[in-house]
Amino acid sequence: MIKITVNQLKKLKACQSGIDWFIKSKKKTLKTIVSTCLKNNKVEYARWLLKNLLTKEQNQLWAIYSAELVLSIFEKHYSTDDRPRKAIQAAKDFRADKITITDAVYAATAAANAAANAAVYAANAAAYAAAYAATAADTAYAVTAVADAANATYVAYADNAAVNAANAAADAANTAAIRLKTNKKIMNYALKLLGEI
């Protein structure tokens, strides 16, 4: 059970509003903090904390998982466009030393150029998460890039894609439920990587 303290948050350079929220919530374990963040619409706090607790390799795995989570949404709308799937596979292959960094980045770049409509969020999530995961081993900015991919921007695109895809067929309550379900899956995977689940 991972315990979180104010001192630890300060060492991780948490923002003051995040520290204040943490103190007010009175939660002390990582699992309860993440759960409370989800319930209180503070998903960005949970993502930030998890990103900073995960290792570089764990962040890579989290980024790939998050991209895969919404891949079916993209493919439902663009069944003939396999670029996001190829980008995710390229990230996995690079991690397994099956392809070069150039091949991995090429696949990710191709995926980033996938269709430009609501489902493009899923493509971008897949592409950028895969690209950052693939390049992490060889670049100076890798830790930050992978963390960003697994955290704020690209994972946010991923769960937004789930919500956007659902909007056509669901009312606001259902959309919120889908968003929450997607965020729970993303957070639970990170907790699993940290041995909390």
C-alpha contacts under 8 A as a table, 3 or more apart, distances in Angstrom:
res1	aa1	res2	aa2	distance
1	M	29	T	6.76
1	M	30	L	7.49
1	M	31	K	7.97
1	M	196	E	6.25
2	I	29	T	5.64
2	I	30	L	5.54
2	I	31	K	7.76
2	I	196	E	7.40
3	K	28	K	5.61
3	K	29	T	4.34
3	K	30	L	5.94
4	I	8	Q	6.52
4	I	9	L	7.44
4	I	28	K	5.42
4	I	29	T	5.76
4	I	30	L	6.27
5	T	8	Q	5.12
5	T	9	L	6.37
5	T	28	K	6.90
6	V	9	L	5.08
6	V	10	K	6.21
6	V	19	I	6.71
6	V	22	F	7.85
6	V	23	I	7.59
7	N	10	K	5.06
7	N	11	K	6.22
8	Q	11	K	5.07
8	Q	12	L	6.27
9	L	12	L	5.04
9	L	13	K	6.27
9	L	14	A	5.36
9	L	19	I	6.89
10	K	13	K	4.85
10	K	14	A	5.58
10	K	19	I	7.83
11	K	14	A	7.63
12	L	52	N	7.07
14	A	18	G	6.32
14	A	19	I	6.54
15	C	18	G	5.29
15	C	19	I	6.41
16	Q	19	I	5.01
16	Q	20	D	6.04
17	S	20	D	5.01
17	S	21	W	6.08
18	G	21	W	5.05
18	G	22	F	6.11
18	G	45	Y	6.69
19	I	22	F	4.99
19	I	23	I	6.24
20	D	23	I	5.19
20	D	24	K	6.17
21	W	24	K	5.07
21	W	25	S	6.00
22	F	25	S	5.18
22	F	26	K	6.49
22	F	27	K	6.91
22	F	33	I	7.87
23	I	26	K	5.45
23	I	27	K	7.69
25	S	36	T	7.87
27	K	32	T	6.20
27	K	33	I	5.61
28	K	32	T	7.17
28	K	33	I	6.81
29	T	32	T	5.45
29	T	33	I	6.12
30	L	33	I	5.05
30	L	34	V	6.13
31	K	34	V	5.29
31	K	35	S	6.22
31	K	191	L	7.22
31	K	196	E	6.76
32	T	35	S	5.01
32	T	36	T	6.00
33	I	36	T	5.13
33	I	37	C	6.08
33	I	46	A	7.39
34	V	37	C	5.03
34	V	38	L	6.32
34	V	43	V	7.99
34	V	46	A	5.21
34	V	187	M	7.40
35	S	38	L	5.23
35	S	39	K	6.35
36	T	39	K	5.05
36	T	40	N	6.03
37	C	40	N	5.16
37	C	41	N	6.02
37	C	42	K	4.54
37	C	43	V	5.59
37	C	45	Y	6.78
37	C	46	A	5.97
38	L	41	N	5.40
38	L	42	K	5.96
38	L	43	V	5.47
38	L	46	A	7.63
38	L	180	L	7.27
38	L	183	N	7.61
38	L	184	K	7.40
39	K	42	K	7.66
42	K	45	Y	5.47
42	K	46	A	6.81
43	V	46	A	5.15
43	V	47	R	6.17
43	V	183	N	7.56
44	E	47	R	5.08
44	E	48	W	6.05
44	E	151	N	7.92
44	E	152	A	6.60
45	Y	48	W	5.14
45	Y	49	L	6.16
46	A	49	L	5.21
46	A	50	L	6.08
46	A	187	M	7.59
47	R	50	L	5.22
47	R	51	K	5.93
47	R	151	N	5.27
47	R	152	A	6.74
47	R	187	M	7.29
48	W	51	K	5.19
48	W	52	N	6.25
48	W	151	N	6.32
48	W	152	A	7.30
49	L	52	N	5.24
49	L	53	L	6.30
50	L	53	L	5.10
50	L	54	L	6.06
50	L	187	M	7.90
50	L	190	A	6.66
50	L	191	L	7.67
51	K	54	L	5.39
51	K	59	N	6.60
51	K	147	A	5.69
51	K	150	A	6.94
51	K	151	N	6.11
52	N	55	T	7.83
52	N	147	A	7.65
54	L	57	E	7.87
54	L	58	Q	5.49
54	L	59	N	5.86
54	L	190	A	7.65
54	L	193	L	7.75
54	L	194	L	6.88
55	T	58	Q	5.03
55	T	59	N	6.09
56	K	59	N	5.12
56	K	60	Q	6.31
56	K	136	A	7.75
56	K	143	V	5.97
56	K	146	V	7.34
56	K	147	A	7.74
57	E	60	Q	5.03
57	E	61	L	6.35
58	Q	61	L	5.06
58	Q	62	W	6.07
58	Q	190	A	7.85
58	Q	193	L	6.55
59	N	62	W	4.93
59	N	63	A	6.08
59	N	133	A	7.82
59	N	146	V	6.12
59	N	147	A	5.97
59	N	150	A	6.00
60	Q	63	A	5.15
60	Q	64	I	6.31
60	Q	129	A	7.83
60	Q	132	Y	7.51
60	Q	133	A	4.60
60	Q	134	A	7.90
60	Q	136	A	7.61
60	Q	146	V	6.02
60	Q	147	A	7.90
60	Q	150	A	7.20
61	L	64	I	5.18
61	L	65	Y	6.08
61	L	133	A	7.49
62	W	65	Y	5.06
62	W	66	S	6.07
62	W	150	A	5.77
62	W	186	I	7.78
62	W	189	Y	7.03
62	W	190	A	6.31
63	A	66	S	5.17
63	A	67	A	6.28
63	A	129	A	4.94
63	A	130	A	6.97
63	A	133	A	6.74
63	A	146	V	7.12
63	A	149	A	5.87
63	A	150	A	4.23
63	A	151	N	7.86
63	A	155	V	7.31
64	I	67	A	5.19
64	I	68	E	6.15
64	I	88	I	6.45
64	I	91	A	7.57
64	I	92	K	7.93
64	I	126	A	7.29
64	I	129	A	5.91
64	I	130	A	5.88
64	I	133	A	7.07
65	Y	68	E	5.08
65	Y	69	L	6.07
65	Y	186	I	7.80
65	Y	189	Y	7.93
66	S	69	L	5.05
66	S	70	V	7.02
66	S	125	A	7.72
66	S	126	A	7.72
66	S	129	A	7.79
66	S	150	A	7.23
66	S	155	V	6.19
66	S	158	A	6.82
66	S	186	I	6.21
67	A	70	V	5.78
67	A	71	L	6.25
67	A	88	I	7.34
67	A	122	A	7.14
67	A	125	A	5.40
67	A	126	A	4.16
67	A	127	A	7.73
67	A	129	A	6.30
67	A	130	A	7.50
67	A	155	V	7.35
67	A	158	A	6.54
68	E	71	L	4.98
68	E	72	S	7.73
68	E	85	R	8.00
68	E	88	I	7.29
68	E	126	A	6.76
69	L	72	S	7.38
69	L	158	A	7.77
70	V	73	I	5.38
70	V	74	F	6.94
70	V	122	A	5.74
70	V	126	A	7.94
70	V	158	A	5.97
70	V	159	D	7.40
70	V	161	A	7.11
70	V	162	A	6.52
71	L	74	F	5.37
71	L	75	E	6.26
71	L	84	P	7.25
71	L	85	R	7.10
71	L	122	A	6.20
71	L	123	A	7.21
71	L	126	A	7.00
72	S	75	E	4.92
72	S	76	K	5.88
73	I	76	K	5.22
73	I	77	H	6.81
73	I	119	A	6.94
73	I	122	A	6.96
73	I	161	A	7.46
73	I	162	A	6.82
73	I	165	A	6.83
74	F	77	H	5.47
74	F	78	Y	5.99
74	F	79	S	7.81
74	F	119	A	5.25
74	F	120	V	7.04
74	F	122	A	5.68
74	F	123	A	6.39
75	E	78	Y	4.78
75	E	79	S	4.65
75	E	80	T	7.59
75	E	81	D	7.09
75	E	82	D	7.66
76	K	79	S	5.74
77	H	119	A	7.07
78	Y	81	D	5.48
78	Y	115	A	7.75
79	S	82	D	7.47
81	D	84	P	7.72
81	D	114	A	7.35
82	D	85	R	5.34
82	D	86	K	6.16
82	D	111	A	7.98
83	R	86	K	5.01
83	R	87	A	6.12
83	R	107	A	7.00
83	R	108	A	7.74
83	R	110	A	6.04
83	R	111	A	4.36
83	R	114	A	6.84
83	R	123	A	7.99
84	P	87	A	5.00
84	P	88	I	6.31
84	P	108	A	7.29
84	P	110	A	7.91
84	P	111	A	4.62
84	P	112	A	7.56
84	P	114	A	7.58
84	P	123	A	5.40
84	P	124	N	7.79
84	P	126	A	5.47
84	P	127	A	5.68
85	R	88	I	5.24
85	R	89	Q	6.21
85	R	111	A	7.98
85	R	126	A	7.49
86	K	89	Q	5.00
86	K	90	A	5.94
86	K	107	A	6.20
86	K	108	A	7.71
86	K	111	A	7.55
87	A	90	A	4.95
87	A	91	A	6.29
87	A	104	A	6.97
87	A	107	A	4.74
87	A	108	A	4.53
87	A	109	T	7.96
87	A	110	A	7.71
87	A	111	A	6.11
87	A	126	A	6.86
87	A	127	A	5.63
87	A	130	A	5.75
87	A	131	A	7.20
88	I	91	A	5.16
88	I	92	K	6.40
88	I	108	A	7.64
88	I	126	A	6.25
88	I	127	A	6.97
88	I	129	A	7.85
88	I	130	A	5.02
89	Q	92	K	5.02
89	Q	93	D	6.01
89	Q	130	A	8.00
90	A	93	D	4.93
90	A	94	F	5.97
90	A	99	I	7.44
90	A	103	D	7.34
90	A	104	A	4.93
90	A	107	A	6.45
90	A	108	A	7.61
90	A	130	A	7.26
90	A	134	A	7.32
91	A	94	F	5.16
91	A	95	R	6.24
91	A	104	A	5.99
91	A	130	A	4.96
91	A	131	A	6.56
91	A	133	A	5.97
91	A	134	A	4.49
92	K	95	R	5.14
92	K	96	A	6.31
92	K	130	A	7.99
92	K	134	A	7.43
93	D	96	A	4.98
93	D	97	D	6.19
93	D	98	K	5.03
93	D	99	I	5.89
93	D	104	A	7.97
94	F	97	D	4.91
94	F	98	K	5.65
94	F	99	I	5.10
94	F	100	T	6.33
94	F	101	I	6.70
94	F	104	A	6.44
94	F	134	A	5.77
95	R	98	K	7.64
95	R	133	A	8.00
95	R	134	A	6.55
97	D	100	T	7.33
99	I	103	D	6.29
99	I	104	A	6.96
100	T	103	D	5.31
100	T	104	A	6.45
101	I	104	A	5.09
101	I	105	V	6.14
101	I	134	A	6.77
101	I	135	T	6.34
101	I	138	D	7.87
102	T	105	V	5.23
102	T	106	Y	6.06
103	D	106	Y	5.10
103	D	107	A	6.31
104	A	107	A	5.28
104	A	108	A	6.28
104	A	131	A	6.76
104	A	134	A	6.08
104	A	135	T	7.72
105	V	108	A	5.01
105	V	109	T	6.01
105	V	131	A	5.65
105	V	134	A	7.18
105	V	135	T	7.30
106	Y	109	T	5.13
106	Y	110	A	6.23
107	A	110	A	5.17
107	A	111	A	6.32
107	A	127	A	7.91
108	A	111	A	5.10
108	A	112	A	6.23
108	A	126	A	7.99
108	A	127	A	4.67
108	A	128	Y	6.56
108	A	130	A	6.25
108	A	131	A	5.11
109	T	112	A	5.01
109	T	113	N	6.66
109	T	127	A	6.80
109	T	131	A	7.66
110	A	113	N	5.39
110	A	114	A	6.99
110	A	127	A	7.90
111	A	114	A	5.27
111	A	123	A	6.28
111	A	124	N	7.03
111	A	126	A	7.48
111	A	127	A	5.11
112	A	123	A	6.40
112	A	124	N	5.23
112	A	127	A	5.24
112	A	128	Y	7.07
114	A	120	V	6.58
114	A	123	A	6.31
114	A	124	N	7.82
115	A	119	A	7.55
115	A	120	V	5.69
115	A	123	A	7.88
116	A	119	A	7.46
116	A	120	V	5.34
117	N	120	V	5.38
118	A	121	Y	6.34
118	A	161	A	6.98
118	A	164	N	6.46
118	A	165	A	7.20
119	A	122	A	5.56
119	A	123	A	6.90
119	A	161	A	6.07
119	A	164	N	7.57
119	A	165	A	6.83
120	V	123	A	4.84
120	V	124	N	6.01
120	V	161	A	7.79
121	Y	124	N	5.10
121	Y	125	A	6.03
121	Y	157	Y	5.18
121	Y	158	A	6.20
121	Y	160	N	7.23
121	Y	161	A	5.32
122	A	125	A	5.04
122	A	126	A	6.15
122	A	157	Y	6.58
122	A	158	A	5.21
122	A	161	A	5.42
122	A	162	A	7.88
123	A	126	A	5.10
123	A	127	A	5.95
124	N	127	A	4.92
124	N	128	Y	5.80
124	N	129	A	7.99
124	N	154	Y	7.14
124	N	157	Y	7.36
125	A	128	Y	5.51
125	A	129	A	5.74
125	A	149	A	7.79
125	A	154	Y	4.81
125	A	155	V	6.20
125	A	157	Y	5.79
125	A	158	A	5.30
126	A	129	A	5.36
126	A	130	A	5.85
126	A	158	A	7.85
127	A	130	A	5.20
127	A	131	A	5.94
128	Y	131	A	4.85
128	Y	132	Y	5.94
128	Y	149	A	6.51
128	Y	154	Y	6.76
129	A	132	Y	5.33
129	A	133	A	5.97
129	A	146	V	7.14
129	A	149	A	4.95
129	A	150	A	6.66
129	A	154	Y	6.62
129	A	155	V	7.87
130	A	133	A	5.05
130	A	134	A	5.89
131	A	134	A	5.06
131	A	135	T	6.07
132	Y	135	T	5.19
132	Y	136	A	5.85
132	Y	142	A	6.87
132	Y	145	A	5.77
132	Y	146	V	4.99
132	Y	149	A	6.57
133	A	136	A	5.34
133	A	146	V	5.75
134	A	137	A	7.16
135	T	138	D	5.71
135	T	139	T	6.24
135	T	142	A	6.54
136	A	139	T	5.91
136	A	141	Y	7.78
136	A	142	A	4.27
136	A	143	V	6.51
136	A	145	A	7.57
136	A	146	V	6.55
137	A	142	A	6.97
138	D	142	A	7.36
139	T	142	A	5.19
140	A	143	V	7.71
141	Y	144	T	5.71
141	Y	145	A	6.12
142	A	145	A	4.94
142	A	146	V	5.85
143	V	146	V	5.38
143	V	147	A	5.99
144	T	147	A	5.02
144	T	148	D	6.02
145	A	148	D	5.09
145	A	149	A	6.12
146	V	149	A	4.93
146	V	150	A	6.00
147	A	150	A	5.11
147	A	151	N	5.73
148	D	151	N	4.88
148	D	152	A	5.71
148	D	153	T	6.26
148	D	154	Y	7.09
149	A	152	A	6.89
149	A	153	T	6.35
149	A	154	Y	4.96
149	A	155	V	6.29
150	A	154	Y	6.73
150	A	155	V	5.72
151	N	154	Y	6.85
151	N	155	V	5.66
151	N	156	A	7.34
152	A	155	V	5.97
152	A	156	A	5.62
153	T	156	A	5.16
153	T	157	Y	6.30
154	Y	157	Y	4.90
154	Y	158	A	6.27
155	V	158	A	4.78
155	V	159	D	6.35
156	A	159	D	5.35
156	A	160	N	5.95
157	Y	160	N	4.96
157	Y	161	A	5.94
158	A	161	A	5.11
158	A	162	A	6.64
159	D	162	A	5.10
159	D	163	V	6.46
159	D	179	R	6.27
159	D	182	T	5.98
159	D	183	N	6.61
160	N	163	V	4.98
160	N	164	N	5.97
160	N	179	R	7.28
161	A	164	N	4.97
161	A	165	A	5.93
162	A	165	A	5.29
162	A	166	A	6.17
162	A	178	I	7.14
162	A	179	R	6.78
162	A	182	T	7.36
163	V	166	A	5.08
163	V	167	N	6.11
163	V	175	T	5.72
163	V	176	A	7.57
163	V	178	I	6.38
163	V	179	R	5.62
164	N	167	N	5.14
164	N	168	A	7.48
165	A	168	A	6.43
166	A	169	A	5.61
166	A	170	A	5.73
166	A	175	T	6.24
166	A	178	I	7.60
167	N	170	A	5.15
167	N	171	D	6.71
167	N	172	A	7.58
167	N	175	T	6.19
170	A	173	A	7.80
170	A	174	N	5.50
170	A	175	T	6.00
171	D	174	N	5.40
171	D	175	T	6.16
172	A	175	T	4.97
172	A	176	A	6.17
173	A	176	A	5.19
173	A	177	A	6.26
174	N	177	A	4.97
174	N	178	I	6.19
175	T	178	I	5.09
175	T	179	R	6.17
176	A	179	R	5.06
176	A	180	L	6.11
177	A	180	L	5.09
177	A	181	K	6.07
178	I	181	K	5.01
178	I	182	T	6.12
179	R	182	T	5.18
179	R	183	N	6.14
180	L	183	N	5.09
180	L	184	K	6.06
181	K	184	K	5.11
181	K	185	K	6.33
182	T	185	K	5.19
182	T	186	I	6.33
183	N	186	I	5.07
183	N	187	M	6.06
184	K	187	M	5.12
184	K	188	N	5.79
185	K	188	N	5.13
185	K	189	Y	6.15
186	I	189	Y	5.37
186	I	190	A	6.67
187	M	190	A	5.21
187	M	191	L	6.24
188	N	191	L	4.88
188	N	192	K	6.00
188	N	197	I	7.33
189	Y	192	K	4.98
189	Y	193	L	6.27
190	A	193	L	5.02
190	A	194	L	6.37
191	L	194	L	5.02
191	L	195	G	6.27
191	L	196	E	5.07
191	L	197	I	5.93
192	K	195	G	4.97
192	K	196	E	5.50
192	K	197	I	4.73
193	L	196	E	7.58
194	L	197	I	7.92
